[in-house]
Amino acid sequence: MTPWLRALLEDGVRDGVFPAAQASVFHDGAEVARASVGAGERTPFDLASLTKIVCTATAFLALWAEGKVGPSTPVARWIDGSPLARNGATLGDLLAHRSGLPAWAPFFAVVLHTVPELRRVDCPPATRLGVRSEVRDAAARTPLESAPGTRTLYSDVGFLLAGEMLAEAAGAPLDAVHARLSERLGVETHFHRLSTRGTDARDPCQGRWEDLPPTGVLRPRPPAPGQENRWESLASEPSRPGEVDDDNAWVMDGVSGHAGLFGTATEVARFGQRVLEELDGAGRLAPPALWERAVSPVPGSARGLGFDTPSGESSSAGSLLGRMPPGGFGHLGFTGTSLWVDRARRLSVALLSNRTATGRDNLRIQELRPAFHDSVLQALGLG
């Protein structure tokens, strides 16, 4: 436990930003600070959209290095006849959030109406597998809001589809692909597949999902800001502990390309460190040139292939991290998670929280994140 880092997290609890949090800092290849409040240091958190880089973008890079896919691979290879395919969208368009798909859609609302047994803890695995296919097909049919490649719009729908496409290219379920690749990287993050709850040998909680920090109390979750009145009314039931917060990932058995991973701050920060090593030529998954493409912004955007970059005065990475050449990279997660990596300083900073436990409209973390990262750099004498 690092006192100064713990104090930063305690400030967040005191100010009502979150009830529980973890943080980890790697510098020059080693963990130099670690702290937690409201949870143990080894308690996994719901990583939310960090799944997009820790799982999906990483799977893409590994498969790209194997020659199985690339940024120009047409999505028609998997969903021919879809709006994406008819408009010539590529896998790279999905990963760079330039596919033309909307930001989000309530696929869960349809299947919870038609398959109410999804709510049962003993819902048959075959039923959950069938629903996964239904959601994938619904996402593939989603109308485009713009032509592929013409604008950047952050899209969960695009990453849901990308995860399914990459799993098919790899010839294995997405969680199995991630388990294999994370082992090669030496990073321990995991999906919590609902249909194998309590029986998965890879489960870091060893079945004690009730110990995980809660991210909400009802299923389905109440609408997030901006999602109001987007689906027909559904009965809400108490949410079971340890299950993914995101409702679309939840109806996909807890495994999706846009959300579903769980892990600790140490492992998330370690992932950032591993990417730095890959950029230096470690070659665990892919050569440096491919990683460079992934963490560098595409023209006209702050986003690379899955990865985000610090940009603008209001970046959640603060005013210091990633501001020197060759810059930085990272991502945020809806539940209150983030990873930011500074390439010049050889620094990887993970902040995990369950800020949604106090309500999805609790946005205090938007003020905390920049100040937190500036404080970390100053505490390490890197400001």
Short mmCIF file of the C-alpha atoms (twelve columns), coordinates in Angstrom:
data_MODEL
# 
_entry.id   MODEL 
# 
loop_
_atom_site.group_PDB 
_atom_site.id 
_atom_site.type_symbol 
_atom_site.label_atom_id 
_atom_site.label_alt_id 
_atom_site.label_comp_id 
_atom_site.label_asym_id 
_atom_site.label_seq_id 
_atom_site.Cartn_x 
_atom_site.Cartn_y 
_atom_site.Cartn_z 
_atom_site.pdbx_PDB_model_num 
ATOM 1   C CA . MET A 1   0.000   0.000   0.000   1 
ATOM 2   C CA . THR A 2   1.385   3.406   -1.002  1 
ATOM 3   C CA . PRO A 3   0.216   6.148   1.441   1 
ATOM 4   C CA . TRP A 4   0.174   9.090   -0.971  1 
ATOM 5   C CA . LEU A 5   -1.726  7.097   -3.602  1 
ATOM 6   C CA . ARG A 6   -4.203  5.812   -1.009  1 
ATOM 7   C CA . ALA A 7   -4.797  9.405   0.100   1 
ATOM 8   C CA . LEU A 8   -5.828  10.341  -3.449  1 
ATOM 9   C CA . LEU A 9   -8.359  7.501   -3.490  1 
ATOM 10  C CA . GLU A 10  -9.648  8.401   -0.029  1 
ATOM 11  C CA . ASP A 11  -10.300 11.915  -1.315  1 
ATOM 12  C CA . GLY A 12  -12.494 10.357  -4.003  1 
ATOM 13  C CA . VAL A 13  -14.499 8.399   -1.452  1 
ATOM 14  C CA . ARG A 14  -14.892 11.441  0.797   1 
ATOM 15  C CA . ASP A 15  -16.096 13.576  -2.124  1 
ATOM 16  C CA . GLY A 16  -18.659 11.000  -3.243  1 
ATOM 17  C CA . VAL A 17  -16.887 10.140  -6.496  1 
ATOM 18  C CA . PHE A 18  -16.978 6.402   -5.811  1 
ATOM 19  C CA . PRO A 19  -17.420 4.000   -2.884  1 
ATOM 20  C CA . ALA A 20  -14.434 1.801   -3.821  1 
ATOM 21  C CA . ALA A 21  -11.321 2.188   -5.943  1 
ATOM 22  C CA . GLN A 22  -7.907  0.770   -6.765  1 
ATOM 23  C CA . ALA A 23  -4.894  2.369   -8.419  1 
ATOM 24  C CA . SER A 24  -1.550  1.084   -9.680  1 
ATOM 25  C CA . VAL A 25  1.423   2.847   -11.211 1 
ATOM 26  C CA . PHE A 26  4.193   1.213   -13.235 1 
ATOM 27  C CA . HIS A 27  7.343   3.211   -14.003 1 
ATOM 28  C CA . ASP A 28  10.349  2.000   -15.946 1 
ATOM 29  C CA . GLY A 29  8.978   -1.535  -16.011 1 
ATOM 30  C CA . ALA A 30  8.120   -2.002  -12.324 1 
ATOM 31  C CA . GLU A 31  5.121   -1.298  -10.120 1 
ATOM 32  C CA . VAL A 32  6.121   1.675   -7.966  1 
ATOM 33  C CA . ALA A 33  2.784   2.451   -6.280  1 
ATOM 34  C CA . ARG A 34  -0.383  0.555   -5.424  1 
ATOM 35  C CA . ALA A 35  -3.394  1.393   -3.263  1 
ATOM 36  C CA . SER A 36  -7.043  0.535   -2.689  1 
ATOM 37  C CA . VAL A 37  -9.998  1.795   -0.668  1 
ATOM 38  C CA . GLY A 38  -13.296 0.004   -0.129  1 
ATOM 39  C CA . ALA A 39  -11.926 -3.211  -1.666  1 
ATOM 40  C CA . GLY A 40  -8.885  -5.450  -1.411  1 
ATOM 41  C CA . GLU A 41  -5.855  -4.897  -3.604  1 
ATOM 42  C CA . ARG A 42  -6.528  -8.241  -5.314  1 
ATOM 43  C CA . THR A 43  -10.265 -7.717  -5.792  1 
ATOM 44  C CA . PRO A 44  -11.199 -7.554  -9.500  1 
ATOM 45  C CA . PHE A 45  -13.262 -4.622  -10.750 1 
ATOM 46  C CA . ASP A 46  -15.590 -4.453  -13.744 1 
ATOM 47  C CA . LEU A 47  -13.290 -2.941  -16.387 1 
ATOM 48  C CA . ALA A 48  -16.142 -1.872  -18.707 1 
ATOM 49  C CA . SER A 49  -14.775 -0.358  -21.937 1 
ATOM 50  C CA . LEU A 50  -11.164 -1.088  -21.042 1 
ATOM 51  C CA . THR A 51  -12.230 -4.397  -22.617 1 
ATOM 52  C CA . LYS A 52  -11.928 -2.613  -25.971 1 
ATOM 53  C CA . ILE A 53  -8.148  -2.337  -25.672 1 
ATOM 54  C CA . VAL A 54  -7.179  -5.084  -23.223 1 
ATOM 55  C CA . CYS A 55  -9.140  -7.711  -25.173 1 
ATOM 56  C CA . THR A 56  -10.432 -6.637  -28.588 1 
ATOM 57  C CA . ALA A 57  -7.667  -4.395  -29.929 1 
ATOM 58  C CA . THR A 58  -5.068  -6.811  -28.544 1 
ATOM 59  C CA . ALA A 59  -6.747  -9.775  -30.257 1 
ATOM 60  C CA . PHE A 60  -6.791  -7.802  -33.503 1 
ATOM 61  C CA . LEU A 61  -3.056  -7.088  -33.268 1 
ATOM 62  C CA . ALA A 62  -2.208  -10.729 -32.592 1 
ATOM 63  C CA . LEU A 63  -4.336  -11.901 -35.516 1 
ATOM 64  C CA . TRP A 64  -2.915  -9.146  -37.729 1 
ATOM 65  C CA . ALA A 65  0.594   -10.374 -36.917 1 
ATOM 66  C CA . GLU A 66  -0.524  -13.889 -37.898 1 
ATOM 67  C CA . GLY A 67  -1.822  -12.620 -41.246 1 
ATOM 68  C CA . LYS A 68  -5.438  -13.568 -40.491 1 
ATOM 69  C CA . VAL A 69  -6.889  -10.034 -40.513 1 
ATOM 70  C CA . GLY A 70  -5.812  -6.453  -41.062 1 
ATOM 71  C CA . PRO A 71  -7.233  -2.924  -40.950 1 
ATOM 72  C CA . SER A 72  -8.434  -3.234  -44.552 1 
ATOM 73  C CA . THR A 73  -10.216 -6.574  -44.044 1 
ATOM 74  C CA . PRO A 74  -13.816 -5.976  -45.209 1 
ATOM 75  C CA . VAL A 75  -16.542 -6.697  -42.692 1 
ATOM 76  C CA . ALA A 76  -18.412 -8.358  -45.572 1 
ATOM 77  C CA . ARG A 77  -16.216 -11.374 -44.816 1 
ATOM 78  C CA . TRP A 78  -18.422 -11.956 -41.762 1 
ATOM 79  C CA . ILE A 79  -21.693 -10.066 -42.324 1 
ATOM 80  C CA . ASP A 80  -22.216 -9.842  -46.068 1 
ATOM 81  C CA . GLY A 81  -25.378 -7.977  -46.992 1 
ATOM 82  C CA . SER A 82  -25.397 -5.845  -43.844 1 
ATOM 83  C CA . PRO A 83  -25.451 -2.020  -43.984 1 
ATOM 84  C CA . LEU A 84  -21.763 -2.068  -43.035 1 
ATOM 85  C CA . ALA A 85  -20.890 -4.490  -45.825 1 
ATOM 86  C CA . ARG A 86  -22.953 -2.684  -48.467 1 
ATOM 87  C CA . ASN A 87  -21.084 0.535   -47.657 1 
ATOM 88  C CA . GLY A 88  -17.616 -1.046  -47.781 1 
ATOM 89  C CA . ALA A 89  -16.769 -0.837  -44.071 1 
ATOM 90  C CA . THR A 90  -13.554 -2.473  -42.879 1 
ATOM 91  C CA . LEU A 91  -12.370 -3.955  -39.624 1 
ATOM 92  C CA . GLY A 92  -10.154 -0.897  -39.252 1 
ATOM 93  C CA . ASP A 93  -13.238 1.331   -39.496 1 
ATOM 94  C CA . LEU A 94  -14.804 -0.520  -36.560 1 
ATOM 95  C CA . LEU A 95  -11.647 -0.337  -34.432 1 
ATOM 96  C CA . ALA A 96  -11.103 3.373   -35.128 1 
ATOM 97  C CA . HIS A 97  -14.777 4.206   -34.414 1 
ATOM 98  C CA . ARG A 98  -15.230 5.387   -38.015 1 
ATOM 99  C CA . SER A 99  -17.695 2.765   -39.237 1 
ATOM 100 C CA . GLY A 100 -20.765 5.016   -39.288 1 
ATOM 101 C CA . LEU A 101 -22.547 2.910   -36.658 1 
ATOM 102 C CA . PRO A 102 -24.385 4.656   -33.813 1 
ATOM 103 C CA . ALA A 103 -22.754 4.978   -30.410 1 
ATOM 104 C CA . TRP A 104 -25.112 2.551   -28.695 1 
ATOM 105 C CA . ALA A 105 -28.314 0.542   -29.062 1 
ATOM 106 C CA . PRO A 106 -30.450 -1.283  -26.439 1 
ATOM 107 C CA . PHE A 107 -30.221 -4.789  -27.890 1 
ATOM 108 C CA . PHE A 108 -30.804 -6.215  -24.413 1 
ATOM 109 C CA . ALA A 109 -34.303 -4.760  -24.239 1 
ATOM 110 C CA . VAL A 110 -35.543 -6.869  -27.150 1 
ATOM 111 C CA . VAL A 111 -34.144 -10.189 -25.940 1 
ATOM 112 C CA . LEU A 112 -35.243 -9.652  -22.330 1 
ATOM 113 C CA . HIS A 113 -38.790 -9.323  -23.664 1 
ATOM 114 C CA . THR A 114 -38.550 -12.411 -25.876 1 
ATOM 115 C CA . VAL A 115 -36.295 -14.585 -23.678 1 
ATOM 116 C CA . PRO A 116 -37.250 -13.754 -20.060 1 
ATOM 117 C CA . GLU A 117 -35.408 -16.852 -18.769 1 
ATOM 118 C CA . LEU A 118 -32.173 -14.892 -19.259 1 
ATOM 119 C CA . ARG A 119 -32.907 -13.397 -15.859 1 
ATOM 120 C CA . ARG A 120 -32.613 -16.788 -14.142 1 
ATOM 121 C CA . VAL A 121 -29.278 -17.817 -12.694 1 
ATOM 122 C CA . ASP A 122 -29.921 -21.341 -14.033 1 
ATOM 123 C CA . CYS A 123 -30.725 -20.178 -17.575 1 
ATOM 124 C CA . PRO A 124 -29.478 -22.986 -19.886 1 
ATOM 125 C CA . PRO A 125 -26.141 -22.259 -21.591 1 
ATOM 126 C CA . ALA A 126 -27.712 -23.144 -24.958 1 
ATOM 127 C CA . THR A 127 -30.264 -20.364 -24.460 1 
ATOM 128 C CA . ARG A 128 -27.555 -17.843 -23.660 1 
ATOM 129 C CA . LEU A 129 -25.576 -18.976 -26.723 1 
ATOM 130 C CA . GLY A 130 -28.620 -18.490 -28.931 1 
ATOM 131 C CA . VAL A 131 -29.141 -14.992 -27.574 1 
ATOM 132 C CA . ARG A 132 -25.518 -14.125 -28.341 1 
ATOM 133 C CA . SER A 133 -26.227 -14.917 -31.986 1 
ATOM 134 C CA . GLU A 134 -29.431 -12.871 -31.904 1 
ATOM 135 C CA . VAL A 135 -27.635 -9.822  -30.521 1 
ATOM 136 C CA . ARG A 136 -24.793 -10.174 -33.019 1 
ATOM 137 C CA . ASP A 137 -27.284 -10.338 -35.895 1 
ATOM 138 C CA . ALA A 138 -29.207 -7.338  -34.550 1 
ATOM 139 C CA . ALA A 139 -25.977 -5.331  -34.311 1 
ATOM 140 C CA . ALA A 140 -25.075 -6.323  -37.872 1 
ATOM 141 C CA . ARG A 141 -28.463 -5.047  -39.113 1 
ATOM 142 C CA . THR A 142 -28.039 -1.661  -37.411 1 
ATOM 143 C CA . PRO A 143 -28.473 1.214   -39.908 1 
ATOM 144 C CA . LEU A 144 -25.489 3.509   -40.379 1 
ATOM 145 C CA . GLU A 145 -25.593 7.163   -39.350 1 
ATOM 146 C CA . SER A 146 -22.823 8.159   -41.781 1 
ATOM 147 C CA . ALA A 147 -20.671 6.630   -44.479 1 
ATOM 148 C CA . PRO A 148 -17.726 4.547   -43.170 1 
ATOM 149 C CA . GLY A 149 -14.523 6.537   -42.799 1 
ATOM 150 C CA . THR A 150 -16.169 9.973   -42.878 1 
ATOM 151 C CA . ARG A 151 -16.379 10.803  -39.161 1 
ATOM 152 C CA . THR A 152 -15.341 9.502   -35.749 1 
ATOM 153 C CA . LEU A 153 -18.138 8.466   -33.403 1 
ATOM 154 C CA . TYR A 154 -17.303 6.284   -30.411 1 
ATOM 155 C CA . SER A 155 -19.391 3.134   -30.863 1 
ATOM 156 C CA . ASP A 156 -20.080 0.227   -28.543 1 
ATOM 157 C CA . VAL A 157 -21.988 -1.386  -31.409 1 
ATOM 158 C CA . GLY A 158 -18.866 -1.413  -33.574 1 
ATOM 159 C CA . PHE A 159 -16.761 -3.085  -30.909 1 
ATOM 160 C CA . LEU A 160 -19.454 -5.635  -30.114 1 
ATOM 161 C CA . LEU A 161 -19.267 -6.684  -33.769 1 
ATOM 162 C CA . ALA A 162 -15.474 -6.485  -33.917 1 
ATOM 163 C CA . GLY A 163 -15.185 -8.881  -30.990 1 
ATOM 164 C CA . GLU A 164 -17.409 -11.429 -32.727 1 
ATOM 165 C CA . MET A 165 -15.507 -11.107 -35.999 1 
ATOM 166 C CA . LEU A 166 -12.129 -11.544 -34.332 1 
ATOM 167 C CA . ALA A 167 -13.331 -14.586 -32.418 1 
ATOM 168 C CA . GLU A 168 -14.460 -16.161 -35.693 1 
ATOM 169 C CA . ALA A 169 -11.133 -15.307 -37.335 1 
ATOM 170 C CA . ALA A 170 -9.322  -16.938 -34.403 1 
ATOM 171 C CA . GLY A 171 -11.557 -19.997 -34.466 1 
ATOM 172 C CA . ALA A 172 -12.452 -19.827 -30.756 1 
ATOM 173 C CA . PRO A 173 -14.851 -17.999 -28.395 1 
ATOM 174 C CA . LEU A 174 -13.731 -14.481 -27.513 1 
ATOM 175 C CA . ASP A 175 -13.068 -15.287 -23.853 1 
ATOM 176 C CA . ALA A 176 -10.888 -18.252 -24.873 1 
ATOM 177 C CA . VAL A 177 -8.980  -16.051 -27.325 1 
ATOM 178 C CA . HIS A 178 -8.410  -13.492 -24.595 1 
ATOM 179 C CA . ALA A 179 -7.261  -16.113 -22.082 1 
ATOM 180 C CA . ARG A 180 -4.636  -17.380 -24.543 1 
ATOM 181 C CA . LEU A 181 -3.342  -13.945 -25.470 1 
ATOM 182 C CA . SER A 182 -3.324  -12.550 -21.927 1 
ATOM 183 C CA . GLU A 183 -1.240  -15.541 -20.855 1 
ATOM 184 C CA . ARG A 184 1.280   -14.698 -23.581 1 
ATOM 185 C CA . LEU A 185 1.378   -11.106 -22.350 1 
ATOM 186 C CA . GLY A 186 1.610   -12.152 -18.700 1 
ATOM 187 C CA . VAL A 187 -1.491  -10.185 -17.700 1 
ATOM 188 C CA . GLU A 188 -4.391  -11.605 -15.651 1 
ATOM 189 C CA . THR A 189 -7.749  -10.212 -16.734 1 
ATOM 190 C CA . HIS A 190 -10.830 -12.368 -17.241 1 
ATOM 191 C CA . PHE A 191 -14.395 -12.447 -18.492 1 
ATOM 192 C CA . HIS A 192 -17.123 -13.634 -16.115 1 
ATOM 193 C CA . ARG A 193 -19.240 -15.862 -18.360 1 
ATOM 194 C CA . LEU A 194 -22.655 -16.177 -16.726 1 
ATOM 195 C CA . SER A 195 -23.254 -19.731 -17.931 1 
ATOM 196 C CA . THR A 196 -20.089 -20.996 -16.193 1 
ATOM 197 C CA . ARG A 197 -20.549 -19.013 -12.981 1 
ATOM 198 C CA . GLY A 198 -18.747 -20.765 -10.130 1 
ATOM 199 C CA . THR A 199 -17.297 -23.504 -12.355 1 
ATOM 200 C CA . ASP A 200 -14.628 -21.679 -14.398 1 
ATOM 201 C CA . ALA A 201 -11.144 -22.681 -13.220 1 
ATOM 202 C CA . ARG A 202 -9.786  -19.361 -14.560 1 
ATOM 203 C CA . ASP A 203 -12.150 -17.308 -12.385 1 
ATOM 204 C CA . PRO A 204 -9.871  -15.074 -10.243 1 
ATOM 205 C CA . CYS A 205 -12.618 -14.806 -7.613  1 
ATOM 206 C CA . GLN A 206 -12.786 -18.586 -7.278  1 
ATOM 207 C CA . GLY A 207 -16.574 -18.328 -7.354  1 
ATOM 208 C CA . ARG A 208 -16.837 -15.545 -4.738  1 
ATOM 209 C CA . TRP A 209 -18.453 -13.070 -7.093  1 
ATOM 210 C CA . GLU A 210 -20.344 -11.526 -4.171  1 
ATOM 211 C CA . ASP A 211 -17.048 -9.977  -3.005  1 
ATOM 212 C CA . LEU A 212 -16.674 -7.836  -6.139  1 
ATOM 213 C CA . PRO A 213 -17.444 -4.108  -5.847  1 
ATOM 214 C CA . PRO A 214 -21.046 -3.566  -7.016  1 
ATOM 215 C CA . THR A 215 -21.690 -1.329  -10.013 1 
ATOM 216 C CA . GLY A 216 -25.483 -1.196  -9.717  1 
ATOM 217 C CA . VAL A 217 -28.419 -2.753  -7.905  1 
ATOM 218 C CA . LEU A 218 -30.954 -3.446  -10.680 1 
ATOM 219 C CA . ARG A 219 -31.092 -5.475  -13.880 1 
ATOM 220 C CA . PRO A 220 -31.562 -4.091  -16.399 1 
ATOM 221 C CA . ARG A 221 -29.657 -1.021  -15.337 1 
ATOM 222 C CA . PRO A 222 -31.401 2.356   -15.295 1 
ATOM 223 C CA . PRO A 223 -30.664 4.451   -18.403 1 
ATOM 224 C CA . ALA A 224 -27.328 6.214   -18.477 1 
ATOM 225 C CA . PRO A 225 -27.398 9.962   -19.175 1 
ATOM 226 C CA . GLY A 226 -28.532 10.371  -22.768 1 
ATOM 227 C CA . GLN A 227 -30.163 6.939   -22.962 1 
ATOM 228 C CA . GLU A 228 -33.520 7.910   -21.490 1 
ATOM 229 C CA . ASN A 229 -36.643 6.682   -23.317 1 
ATOM 230 C CA . ARG A 230 -34.618 4.521   -25.693 1 
ATOM 231 C CA . TRP A 231 -36.466 1.257   -24.976 1 
ATOM 232 C CA . GLU A 232 -39.811 -0.057  -23.826 1 
ATOM 233 C CA . SER A 233 -40.330 -0.353  -20.085 1 
ATOM 234 C CA . LEU A 234 -38.911 -3.522  -18.546 1 
ATOM 235 C CA . ALA A 235 -39.427 -4.892  -15.068 1 
ATOM 236 C CA . SER A 236 -36.323 -4.448  -12.939 1 
ATOM 237 C CA . GLU A 237 -35.016 -7.123  -10.600 1 
ATOM 238 C CA . PRO A 238 -32.179 -7.139  -8.078  1 
ATOM 239 C CA . SER A 239 -28.819 -7.486  -9.797  1 
ATOM 240 C CA . ARG A 240 -26.670 -10.474 -8.905  1 
ATOM 241 C CA . PRO A 241 -23.159 -9.597  -7.667  1 
ATOM 242 C CA . GLY A 242 -20.085 -9.973  -9.825  1 
ATOM 243 C CA . GLU A 243 -21.879 -9.788  -13.169 1 
ATOM 244 C CA . VAL A 244 -20.940 -7.317  -15.888 1 
ATOM 245 C CA . ASP A 245 -22.555 -3.886  -15.542 1 
ATOM 246 C CA . ASP A 246 -23.255 -3.382  -19.261 1 
ATOM 247 C CA . ASP A 247 -26.661 -4.845  -20.188 1 
ATOM 248 C CA . ASN A 248 -25.754 -5.676  -23.789 1 
ATOM 249 C CA . ALA A 249 -22.676 -7.585  -22.611 1 
ATOM 250 C CA . TRP A 250 -24.822 -9.209  -19.906 1 
ATOM 251 C CA . VAL A 251 -27.304 -10.708 -22.376 1 
ATOM 252 C CA . MET A 252 -24.306 -11.949 -24.392 1 
ATOM 253 C CA . ASP A 253 -23.418 -14.227 -21.457 1 
ATOM 254 C CA . GLY A 254 -21.030 -11.635 -20.046 1 
ATOM 255 C CA . VAL A 255 -18.612 -11.810 -22.991 1 
ATOM 256 C CA . SER A 256 -18.387 -9.085  -25.629 1 
ATOM 257 C CA . GLY A 257 -15.831 -7.054  -27.520 1 
ATOM 258 C CA . HIS A 258 -17.021 -3.794  -25.987 1 
ATOM 259 C CA . ALA A 259 -17.337 -4.785  -22.287 1 
ATOM 260 C CA . GLY A 260 -17.109 -7.743  -19.931 1 
ATOM 261 C CA . LEU A 261 -13.540 -7.984  -18.616 1 
ATOM 262 C CA . PHE A 262 -12.718 -7.949  -14.908 1 
ATOM 263 C CA . GLY A 263 -9.317  -7.351  -13.348 1 
ATOM 264 C CA . THR A 264 -7.269  -5.480  -10.778 1 
ATOM 265 C CA . ALA A 265 -5.530  -2.133  -11.146 1 
ATOM 266 C CA . THR A 266 -2.154  -3.866  -10.964 1 
ATOM 267 C CA . GLU A 267 -2.998  -6.092  -13.922 1 
ATOM 268 C CA . VAL A 268 -4.439  -3.227  -15.958 1 
ATOM 269 C CA . ALA A 269 -1.348  -1.095  -15.338 1 
ATOM 270 C CA . ARG A 270 0.776   -4.136  -16.156 1 
ATOM 271 C CA . PHE A 271 -1.044  -4.363  -19.492 1 
ATOM 272 C CA . GLY A 272 0.010   -0.768  -20.226 1 
ATOM 273 C CA . GLN A 273 3.587   -1.696  -19.355 1 
ATOM 274 C CA . ARG A 274 3.406   -4.705  -21.687 1 
ATOM 275 C CA . VAL A 275 2.277   -2.476  -24.555 1 
ATOM 276 C CA . LEU A 276 5.307   -0.254  -23.940 1 
ATOM 277 C CA . GLU A 277 7.464   -3.384  -24.160 1 
ATOM 278 C CA . GLU A 278 5.722   -4.459  -27.363 1 
ATOM 279 C CA . LEU A 279 6.474   -1.034  -28.842 1 
ATOM 280 C CA . ASP A 280 10.109  -1.646  -27.903 1 
ATOM 281 C CA . GLY A 281 10.108  -4.961  -29.781 1 
ATOM 282 C CA . ALA A 282 9.257   -7.573  -27.142 1 
ATOM 283 C CA . GLY A 283 7.256   -9.446  -29.787 1 
ATOM 284 C CA . ARG A 284 4.975   -11.355 -27.450 1 
ATOM 285 C CA . LEU A 285 1.997   -10.716 -29.732 1 
ATOM 286 C CA . ALA A 286 2.931   -8.443  -32.636 1 
ATOM 287 C CA . PRO A 287 5.835   -6.421  -34.073 1 
ATOM 288 C CA . PRO A 288 6.339   -2.789  -33.000 1 
ATOM 289 C CA . ALA A 289 5.085   -1.337  -36.300 1 
ATOM 290 C CA . LEU A 290 1.646   -2.852  -35.787 1 
ATOM 291 C CA . TRP A 291 1.406   -1.653  -32.190 1 
ATOM 292 C CA . GLU A 292 2.514   1.796   -33.389 1 
ATOM 293 C CA . ARG A 293 -0.417  1.870   -35.791 1 
ATOM 294 C CA . ALA A 294 -2.800  0.875   -33.003 1 
ATOM 295 C CA . VAL A 295 -1.755  3.470   -30.400 1 
ATOM 296 C CA . SER A 296 -1.344  6.361   -32.850 1 
ATOM 297 C CA . PRO A 297 -4.357  8.473   -33.833 1 
ATOM 298 C CA . VAL A 298 -5.785  8.053   -37.308 1 
ATOM 299 C CA . PRO A 299 -5.898  11.276  -39.383 1 
ATOM 300 C CA . GLY A 300 -8.514  13.696  -38.132 1 
ATOM 301 C CA . SER A 301 -9.105  11.879  -34.853 1 
ATOM 302 C CA . ALA A 302 -7.663  11.400  -31.368 1 
ATOM 303 C CA . ARG A 303 -8.281  7.639   -31.617 1 
ATOM 304 C CA . GLY A 304 -6.128  4.876   -33.005 1 
ATOM 305 C CA . LEU A 305 -7.171  1.272   -33.597 1 
ATOM 306 C CA . GLY A 306 -9.044  0.781   -30.345 1 
ATOM 307 C CA . PHE A 307 -6.747  2.980   -28.270 1 
ATOM 308 C CA . ASP A 308 -7.504  6.576   -27.298 1 
ATOM 309 C CA . THR A 309 -4.857  9.293   -26.901 1 
ATOM 310 C CA . PRO A 310 -4.623  12.270  -24.511 1 
ATOM 311 C CA . SER A 311 -5.856  15.341  -26.342 1 
ATOM 312 C CA . GLY A 312 -7.288  18.758  -25.563 1 
ATOM 313 C CA . GLU A 313 -7.248  20.766  -22.377 1 
ATOM 314 C CA . SER A 314 -9.888  18.605  -20.709 1 
ATOM 315 C CA . SER A 315 -8.264  15.196  -21.200 1 
ATOM 316 C CA . SER A 316 -8.985  12.734  -18.389 1 
ATOM 317 C CA . ALA A 317 -5.236  11.988  -18.424 1 
ATOM 318 C CA . GLY A 318 -4.604  15.481  -17.040 1 
ATOM 319 C CA . SER A 319 -2.327  18.247  -18.271 1 
ATOM 320 C CA . LEU A 320 0.973   16.329  -18.034 1 
ATOM 321 C CA . LEU A 321 0.616   12.651  -18.965 1 
ATOM 322 C CA . GLY A 322 1.324   11.913  -22.606 1 
ATOM 323 C CA . ARG A 323 1.980   15.526  -23.528 1 
ATOM 324 C CA . MET A 324 5.607   15.007  -24.610 1 
ATOM 325 C CA . PRO A 325 6.563   13.204  -27.848 1 
ATOM 326 C CA . PRO A 326 5.883   10.438  -28.693 1 
ATOM 327 C CA . GLY A 327 2.713   11.008  -26.666 1 
ATOM 328 C CA . GLY A 328 0.528   8.547   -24.826 1 
ATOM 329 C CA . PHE A 329 -2.390  6.185   -25.152 1 
ATOM 330 C CA . GLY A 330 -5.114  4.577   -23.061 1 
ATOM 331 C CA . HIS A 331 -8.872  4.341   -22.608 1 
ATOM 332 C CA . LEU A 332 -11.753 4.969   -20.201 1 
ATOM 333 C CA . GLY A 333 -14.496 2.685   -18.865 1 
ATOM 334 C CA . PHE A 334 -18.079 3.653   -17.998 1 
ATOM 335 C CA . THR A 335 -18.004 2.102   -14.509 1 
ATOM 336 C CA . GLY A 336 -15.227 4.524   -13.513 1 
ATOM 337 C CA . THR A 337 -12.097 2.856   -14.861 1 
ATOM 338 C CA . SER A 338 -9.158  4.134   -16.866 1 
ATOM 339 C CA . LEU A 339 -5.686  3.332   -18.146 1 
ATOM 340 C CA . TRP A 340 -3.301  6.028   -19.341 1 
ATOM 341 C CA . VAL A 341 0.244   5.361   -20.523 1 
ATOM 342 C CA . ASP A 342 2.973   7.986   -21.029 1 
ATOM 343 C CA . ARG A 343 5.513   6.768   -23.592 1 
ATOM 344 C CA . ALA A 344 8.221   9.340   -22.913 1 
ATOM 345 C CA . ARG A 345 8.105   8.872   -19.142 1 
ATOM 346 C CA . ARG A 346 7.693   5.067   -19.363 1 
ATOM 347 C CA . LEU A 347 4.680   5.366   -17.104 1 
ATOM 348 C CA . SER A 348 1.460   3.321   -16.897 1 
ATOM 349 C CA . VAL A 349 -1.343  4.463   -14.570 1 
ATOM 350 C CA . ALA A 350 -4.513  2.453   -13.884 1 
ATOM 351 C CA . LEU A 351 -7.428  3.855   -11.889 1 
ATOM 352 C CA . LEU A 352 -10.360 1.515   -11.245 1 
ATOM 353 C CA . SER A 353 -13.553 2.397   -9.401  1 
ATOM 354 C CA . ASN A 354 -17.230 1.516   -9.155  1 
ATOM 355 C CA . ARG A 355 -18.555 5.052   -9.432  1 
ATOM 356 C CA . THR A 356 -21.850 3.786   -10.974 1 
ATOM 357 C CA . ALA A 357 -22.777 2.097   -7.679  1 
ATOM 358 C CA . THR A 358 -24.064 5.453   -6.446  1 
ATOM 359 C CA . GLY A 359 -26.006 6.147   -9.656  1 
ATOM 360 C CA . ARG A 360 -25.215 6.280   -13.347 1 
ATOM 361 C CA . ASP A 361 -25.654 10.060  -13.281 1 
ATOM 362 C CA . ASN A 362 -22.782 10.426  -10.798 1 
ATOM 363 C CA . LEU A 363 -20.240 12.182  -13.032 1 
ATOM 364 C CA . ARG A 364 -17.890 13.518  -10.342 1 
ATOM 365 C CA . ILE A 365 -15.134 11.292  -11.714 1 
ATOM 366 C CA . GLN A 366 -14.838 13.625  -14.690 1 
ATOM 367 C CA . GLU A 367 -13.288 16.206  -12.368 1 
ATOM 368 C CA . LEU A 368 -11.257 13.713  -10.352 1 
ATOM 369 C CA . ARG A 369 -9.456  11.933  -13.203 1 
ATOM 370 C CA . PRO A 370 -7.365  14.847  -14.573 1 
ATOM 371 C CA . ALA A 371 -6.365  16.001  -11.092 1 
ATOM 372 C CA . PHE A 372 -5.563  12.414  -10.069 1 
ATOM 373 C CA . HIS A 373 -3.164  11.880  -12.973 1 
ATOM 374 C CA . ASP A 374 -1.465  15.257  -12.475 1 
ATOM 375 C CA . SER A 375 -1.018  14.396  -8.781  1 
ATOM 376 C CA . VAL A 376 0.519   11.001  -9.612  1 
ATOM 377 C CA . LEU A 377 3.129   12.552  -11.887 1 
ATOM 378 C CA . GLN A 378 3.952   15.248  -9.352  1 
ATOM 379 C CA . ALA A 379 4.270   12.713  -6.520  1 
ATOM 380 C CA . LEU A 380 6.760   10.745  -8.627  1 
ATOM 381 C CA . GLY A 381 8.737   13.878  -9.511  1 
ATOM 382 C CA . LEU A 382 7.776   13.549  -13.193 1 
ATOM 383 C CA . GLY A 383 5.704   16.711  -13.535 1 
# 
